[in-house]
């Protein structure tokens, strides 16, 4: 197991832990230990960690609220940086909301509502940090957060900061240029619109009610496991293929929403990976459609074939959910 040298650890103002179980930091409640786990207290902390990782050729993984991640049971080597509440300041400037990357999306939507700024109602109930949500272009109800992004400030692996406009970020369905950059999201600026706070609240409550009715919010999950194929809904295909309720260990296809895999007790990443493979196979056999993962799989499971099928397009992210 790796340790931060005293010369670096003594300068970090945030929390530093060793062999920290990552199941404590993902909404699936799954994941082995991180060699070095740090919750930075400032951007200076992030710069120090990036400098250390680069100089010592240490793997570095950045996470947010862990809401879109499946972490290997073997954990993660090197440094895991969690951008959390200490980097979660939010402020309003006229019709713009400016949030540090660690701000929870639920808090951001509440602040926007209180300020009479609309445009984020669709995001109510998404359990992501704002940095992770923008990185994956999270969305619901036909709207994505990239639709309201004005700019994003990132820190590169040399510790330098730069601002990118929405036009620079190539937002698409559950994707953005941020996923391909060697940089960490540190701040997001959203352009919103002045609206009646009561109307914002009404729309937000309707979205949240719909989410509660259609999604298994009472069980640990990572949200939608697969992207929707063009013109189709992944959940519908999985249900029609007969996979609702399918189980491997404590990983179970939700009977409320078939595109959710819930942790029914003590599910392992290996259970989820096997279940993902079974779902893909049954949907492919019935419909000839290859489902693409929406969740990001990080770390090595030790089972080469599972790693090969599940890591398609999923690398550690700069500011993952």
Protein Blocks (a to p, Z undefined) as FASTA:
>chain_A
ZZddfklmmmpmbdcdehiafklmcfklpacddfbacddfbfklmmmmmmmmmmnopacd
ddfehpacccdfklpehjdddddfklmcccdehjaccddfklcfklmmmmmmmnopahjl
mmgopacdfklmmmnopaeehiafklmcfbdcdddfkopacdddfklnopaehiafklmp
ccddfbdcdddddddfklmmmmmmmmmmmmmmmpcfkbccehjfbdcdehiafklmmmmn
opgoiaehjbccdfkbmkbccdfkjacfklmmmmmmmmmmmmmmmnopacddfbdcedje
hiaklmmmmmgoiacdehiZZ
